[in-house]
């Protein structure tokens, strides 16, 4: 691993597969949200917000029910 940046609180390494590893001052690995926060603050990664589920799924079901009611009334 290649040392990218070292501070008093943590060290950032670049692994052989081009990903990053973060170790705290006690040489223990940092993972999860804390690791992402550190890498984002250093400008090494970019995060995107999770995609929201579309609310349009309910609308077609209501339209279909309304169309069926209209067809039954026509008969």
N, C-alpha and C positions, 0 to 999 in steps of 0.2 A: 504494500500500500504506500502511496505517495502522500506526504503531508502537504495539505493545501493551505491551512491556516491554523495557528495555535494562539489561544488566548489564555488568560488565567483560569477561566471557567471550563473550557473545553478545547479539544483538538479535532479538526476536520481532516479526514483522509479521503483520497480518491482510490477506489479499489480497482483491480485489474479489469473488471467488467464495466468500468466507467461510472459506476454508482458511487454514492458517498457513504462513509461511515463516520459517526461522531462518537467520541469518547469524552467523558467528563474528567475533571481534575484527578479523580481517583483511578483513572484508566478503565472505568466501567463503561460499557456501551450505552448510548442514549438512543431510545427508539420512540416510535409513535409520533404523537402531536408535538412533543418537545423537540424531537429531531427535525421535523418539518418546519417548525417555527425558527429554529437556528439556521437551517439552510436557506430559508426564505429571507431572513434578515441579512444574510451574507450575500444574497443575490445569486446563489448557485442553482436554485430551482425556481419554478413558477408554479403556483397552484391555481386550479380552476375551481369554481364553485360547483357542487354537485348539481346535476340536471334535475329540475323539478318535474314531477309527473304531470302530464297534461290533464287539465280538467275537462277536456272535450269528450272524454270517454262516456260521461253520463248523458251529455246532450243527445247523441245519436239514439240512445236507448229510449229517451223520452219522445223523440220525433217518430221513431218506429211505432211506439205504442199509439201515438196520436194518428198516424197513418192507418193503422189497423182499425181503429175506432171509426175513422172516416169511411173506410171501405165497407165495414159492417153496416153503417148507417145508410150507405148508398144502395145496398142490396135490399 
